[in-house]
Amino acid sequence: MQPHGPFADGRGAGTSGGPGRSAAALRAHTYLSLPELVGEAERLLGLDIEVAARAGVSPGRARAHLDAFRDVAVDFSQSADHPTLGAFLAWLEAADAREDGLDLPVAEPDPDAVQLITIHAAKGLEWDVVAVAGMVDGGLPATATQGKDGPKDSAWLTGLGTLPYPLRGDRHDLPELAYAGAADPKDLEERRKRFLLDAGDHEVAEERRLAYVALTRARSDLLLTAAWWGQAKGVRKVSLFLTELAEAGLVDAQGWAPAPADGTANPREVSEYSAVWPGDPFAGSGAEHHRGDAVRAAAEAVRAAIEAAGAQPPQPGDDRDARGPGWRRTPTVPSTPTSSPAWPTGSWPSGS
């Protein structure tokens, strides 16, 4: 049997046939198990060839995301009651909508790249230099600790997406809402408030462990940053974790910007920024600037040649092409071009 495409395994070349043909080919393989179908989709779409063609990247690193996605498909097929393609796609949509997508595959750090990565995904990895941004109260930790009553967390009392603590396997390590035995509604409300504070302390303790993971990823240099201003109008407060490190002498606090005075407006709101759009591709200095001079000189020479031929130069959006009156696709060009330092010396052909 002859293959359907130029490749020995039957796949088409590039985008030949368009996405419709690829979709039809995939539908013809839906009888396969989910992991096998993912592998077949990779082959039919040419993803394996595309990542293998990346210059300067080892095959293992290039395939990291493809292999991780196949592992996800394997895990889903082993754990789901009905591991069908439709169920897998619905699960992926839910992961994207509710969990910001799938976790990144664990891979060795690339020494030739600056990597942006979450703290959770950084577990087990190390870098020579690590920068941790957002060390502000409400950032890291995400639970604000410097409010009126200290850290608070609603835990499972609001929303339907959180499993009640008493039903969780780690319930013995979680704060307890001691509603049983409340003498009256006032006593119950006091117990609820106490639970919110206990839940807040628990969340801060969990985020302290997360901060420890972030701070211990650096082999030699660690940069911790915070900013007084964010999206809100008020001044933000430095993270409890960062101030504790500074007070212990583990962080150099020299050069910290002083806190803005009360009543200071957020610079985001009072600053006005202007820019030219679209930008000039030949702006600035260097080789691109000199190339811009040559391009502009060439354009002026073309306009001069068009005017010398008695034609009207095209305007932006003009689609007369070679068929409009008074305009010819290949104008008669003088044998000697308009003097311009951008043109090389020598003869100029009188036509295209």
Disulfide bonds with the S-S distance in Angstrom:
none
